[in-house]
């Protein structure tokens, strides 16, 4: 039977104190600002989800994003008898906890956020409450994951809690998610948790300086490389057991996939994760369309298919989080916009007809896509230089040739700012 053990073992503590069973399950079973972990673990909502899982119904799960679902993992094949046993022998508290309730980060990756997060006084007060309510329980768990939403080494509350933490379970291990930059300078605070079962997961997205700078929001590549050398050294010394390095595939880095894998191998990575870009946090639908080269309608899709044919993508260390899974074809608005614009430009509407008549025609022809409408109208009303940047085929081809497709997103960001005003 297809099911999952997470709802019998795992608690995912999200921003604001909401608790779910998994990052890929959207059902909130309680909140740590109002309830204890035990109350949440045995809540009516939690019971509802568990009963569904016992029936083989993955209630609340986003199977499109879940790595186990994408890979059809054998961990999802569970006997009915085992499910009933898990349900009957439910522990008092979860055996695994993910501390993903602080979104502060030293980077501003466009796949995750639009700008550097600035915490308000209320936000920091909530962090203190959540930390106080979770700390009494972490000494009893077998596994802690952190952070996944921000960066552990920017989250002083979580980092200080871990510095005080002394695990009681001899099999305890940690899953540390980070962009890696601050790891070396903060290792001393959690050094007492070193063991061969620990996993360090790093997401640089690129090792090319220009691309790295664009995707991280700042240029700290040297510091990152210094920390990566340190993490590799810790693995060889037995302080950690596995190194996982992640690339979130998007328009600005997909051509670098083979080189990315080679560099990860140099860092002695055990898992090299190639992950599509998801609609994460505040990412808008049009942003996802521009960035998601796995969309069969994307202008770079065929080139992407050629890149992943490189034999190194079949290296056993490469973990497939859906990088070769065929996605739904979603019309790409920029190309549709260009086609509509050319149609209108060659139509029988004269200059004397005026912009309002043109707007009406645009609205009638493209009412199914509001974003296309806005950008079509833009073509007739605003900066001609931006038009050239968006539609100049020579510039586009040159950027593609040089592998810097991220340059093409600049005018699109300017366009979005114009329509927000």
Buried (B, 14 or more C-beta within 10 A) or exposed (E): BEBBBBBBBBBBBBBBBBBBBBBBBEBBBBBBEEBBBEEBBBBEBBBEBBEBBBEEEBBBBBEBBBBBBBBEEEEBEBEEEEBEEBBEEBEEBBBBBBBBBBBBBBBBBBBBBBEEBEBEEEBEEBBEEBBEBBBEBBEBBBBBBBBBBBBBBBBBBBBEBBBEBEBEEEEBBBBBBBBBBBBBEBBEBBEEBBBEBBBBBBBBBBBBEBBBBBBBBEEBBEBBBBBBEBBBEBBEEEBBBBBBBBBBBBBBBBBBBBBBBEBBBEBBBBBBBBBBBBEBEEBEEBBBBBBBBBBBBBBBBEBBEEBBEEEBBEEEBBBBBBBEEEBEEBEBBBEBBBEBBEEBEEEEEEEEEEEEEBBEBBEEBBEEBEBBBBBBBBBBEBEEEBBEBBBEEEBBEEBBEEBBBBBBBEBBEBBBEBEEE
